[in-house]
Amino acid sequence: MRKPRLMTPGPAMVPEEVLLELARPVIHHRSDEAKQVITEVVAGLKEVFQTQNDVLILTASGTGAMEAAVVNAVPSGGKALVLNAGHFAARWMQICKAFGINGVSLDFEWGQPVDPDRVAEALRQHPDTACVFGTLSETSTGTGHPVEAIGRVVAETPALLAVDGISGVGAIECRTDEWGIDLLCVGSQKALMIPPGLAFVAVSPKAWDRIDRFDSPSYYFNLKAARKKMKEFDTPYTPAHTLILALQAALRRIRAEGMENVLRRHRRMSEACQAGIQALGLELFSARPAEGLTAFRVPDGLKDGQIRKALADRFGISTVGGQDKLKGKIVRIGHMGYTDELDVIAVLAALEMVLTDLGHDVEPGRAVAAAQQALMGQPSAVGYYKNGSL
Ligand SMILES: Cc1ncc(COP(=O)(O)O)c(C=O)c1O
């Protein structure tokens, strides 16, 4: 039996004290105890999302939050601008189509960040856009998008900004209110460190103003119904309450570490992983890597499946390959949530051995040394700490 190491960009590993919560007897979801748990969980989520906006809990995977954002923010026949730079961004288009919304796709090369100037231009061309749909961390390419700059552009227009933060929030800085994110969609199984099954939407006053103006063709994902119940720290339908208990434990862990430290850890893991990959002569796929995962191109002569199978069979390490047009072309390593610097060193050491076994020319220790140097070097001067918070 291998020791399992879930290094996929979601689901991600779950801490032991959170797993223990999942073994507790089920309590009734309308009890005072349940409401107290939701009260604490919502406060914790607000800290992680950096928002004072309403945070609503849905029992669904992350896509449920995306569907809720679309169907509540844009009436059928309305127009949406989709910042389409990967597999998950394309999902916004598919959801729009399912609800008869006119989705305008603003396409970007996969692996490249969204260009806010092009967003501004598209909004000038489509002044009737009801909502812009973007992504914080595009998991299919390992790219972090400049949501702060996109938010500045959208804030100058009547359009709402909805952001898929499913693999980003908790791993990458996301200042929901400061950056003008009107609908932030998050899932439970990534940097929030619990299993799949819960989704969250943070809704701004600007978004509520729109949502209140029309009857959304939604029932289970109706945000007005969720808001009404959340006033009493409750949900309209039976929630996956066991997962909410687990989330309480996970959020306590985040609070104990401190949000700044959590983000700093992700940046360090990401820099170490990138340094290790590059030291092996492998090419990073993304031009602007997201902090929660690292994607690299499969070297010539090898297949992604061979590398991933060897990592799994020999070391119990799960990774993922590419999706859609990136099938067979990249390998993605997740390092989000309950992951630390030594996990990154371990996956790099394993990769060195696996590539050697597969006949690829690798000098054992190179990736590990590069990662160690990155970890022992000066903290990054970019992103979160730029603001002097270190
Ligand atoms: C960026 C992003 N968006 C959306 C999703 C879909 O979430 P779910 O599979 O939880 O519905 C994922 C899941 O991998 C994701 O990483």
The ligand as a Tripos MOL2 file, in Angstrom:
@<TRIPOS>MOLECULE
LIG
   16    16     1     0     0
SMALL
NO_CHARGES

@<TRIPOS>ATOM
      1 C1        -11.4860   26.9310  -11.8540 C.3       1 LIG1
      2 C2        -12.5330   25.8730  -11.7010 C.ar      1 LIG1
      3 N1        -13.7940   26.1700  -12.0400 N.ar      1 LIG1
      4 C3        -14.7690   25.2810  -11.9140 C.ar      1 LIG1
      5 C4        -14.5280   24.0140  -11.4640 C.ar      1 LIG1
      6 C5        -15.6500   23.0480  -11.3700 C.3       1 LIG1
      7 O1        -15.9090   22.7770  -10.0440 O.3       1 LIG1
      8 P1        -16.6980   21.4570   -9.6050 P.3       1 LIG1
      9 O2        -16.0010   20.3070  -10.2640 O.co2     1 LIG1
     10 O3        -16.5160   21.5000   -8.1100 O.co2     1 LIG1
     11 O4        -18.0910   21.6170  -10.0130 O.co2     1 LIG1
     12 C6        -13.2410   23.6300  -11.1180 C.ar      1 LIG1
     13 C7        -12.9690   22.2580  -10.6660 C.2       1 LIG1
     14 O5        -11.9590   21.6710  -10.9170 O.2       1 LIG1
     15 C8        -12.2200   24.5910  -11.2340 C.ar      1 LIG1
     16 O6        -10.9640   24.2840  -10.8910 O.3       1 LIG1
@<TRIPOS>BOND
     1     1     2 1
     2     2     3 ar
     3     2    15 ar
     4     3     4 ar
     5     4     5 ar
     6     5     6 1
     7     5    12 ar
     8     6     7 1
     9     7     8 1
    10     8     9 2
    11     8    10 1
    12     8    11 1
    13    12    13 1
    14    12    15 ar
    15    13    14 2
    16    15    16 1
@<TRIPOS>SUBSTRUCTURE
     1 LIG1         1 GROUP 0 **** ****
